[in-house]
Amino acid sequence: MRISIFPLSGAVLYPGLQLPLHIFEPRYRALVKDALARDRRIGMIQPRNHPANTRTEEGAPLYSIGCLGKIDEVEALDDGRFNLLLQGEA
């Protein structure tokens, strides 16, 4: 199974719970489009950022445990951004 990985500092998805997301960065817009074209699943995982760095840097190492989420609701905005409701899967 191929899934898109969304490394987002400070956002944790748990099985059975929902996480609202506003997607605005070009790399994550592409990630969402890819997930929507396949099975609507995204892997949420925390990056191992330096504590002083709150922005996720591309290529940052990731923790080994995350949560699989399915895009439950999606609002595609005219400027290419997305509002999503991600549902954590068990």
C-alpha positions in Angstrom: 0.0 0.0 0.0 1.3 3.5 -0.9 0.3 6.4 1.3 1.2 10.0 1.3 3.0 11.1 4.5 2.1 14.5 6.1 4.8 15.5 8.7 3.1 18.2 10.7 4.6 19.5 13.9 2.1 19.9 16.8 -0.8 18.0 15.1 -1.6 14.6 16.3 -4.2 12.3 14.8 -5.6 9.4 16.9 -7.7 6.4 15.6 -11.4 7.2 15.8 -10.9 11.0 16.1 -11.1 13.8 13.5 -8.5 16.5 12.7 -9.5 19.6 10.8 -6.7 20.8 8.5 -6.2 23.9 6.3 -3.7 23.0 3.5 -2.0 25.9 1.9 1.7 25.0 1.1 2.2 23.9 -2.5 3.9 20.6 -1.5 1.0 19.6 0.7 -1.6 20.7 -1.9 0.1 18.2 -4.2 0.0 15.6 -1.4 -3.8 16.1 -1.0 -4.4 15.9 -4.7 -2.5 12.7 -4.9 -4.4 11.2 -1.9 -7.7 12.2 -3.4 -6.8 10.6 -6.7 -6.0 7.3 -4.9 -7.8 6.1 -1.7 -8.1 9.4 0.3 -5.6 8.2 2.9 -2.8 10.3 4.5 -0.2 9.2 7.1 0.1 11.8 9.8 3.5 11.6 11.6 5.5 14.0 13.7 8.9 15.3 12.4 11.9 15.3 14.6 12.4 19.0 14.5 14.8 20.9 16.7 12.7 22.3 19.6 13.4 25.9 18.5 12.1 25.2 15.0 8.3 25.1 14.8 8.2 24.8 11.0 8.5 21.4 9.4 11.5 21.3 7.1 11.4 19.2 4.0 13.4 16.1 4.5 13.4 16.3 8.3 13.7 12.9 10.0 10.4 11.4 11.2 9.3 9.5 14.3 8.6 5.9 13.6 5.0 5.9 14.8 2.1 7.9 13.3 -1.6 7.4 12.4 -3.3 6.6 9.1 -6.1 9.1 8.3 -8.8 9.1 5.7 -10.0 12.3 4.1 -13.6 12.4 5.3 -14.6 15.9 4.0 -12.8 18.2 1.6 -13.4 21.7 0.5 -11.3 22.8 -2.5 -10.9 26.5 -2.5 -10.6 28.6 -5.7 -6.9 29.5 -5.0 -5.8 25.9 -4.7 -5.9 25.6 -0.9 -8.0 22.9 0.8 -9.9 22.6 4.1 -10.0 18.9 5.2 -11.5 16.8 7.9 -9.2 13.9 8.4 -10.6 10.8 10.2 -8.1 8.7 12.2 -8.2 5.0 11.3 -7.5 2.1 13.7 
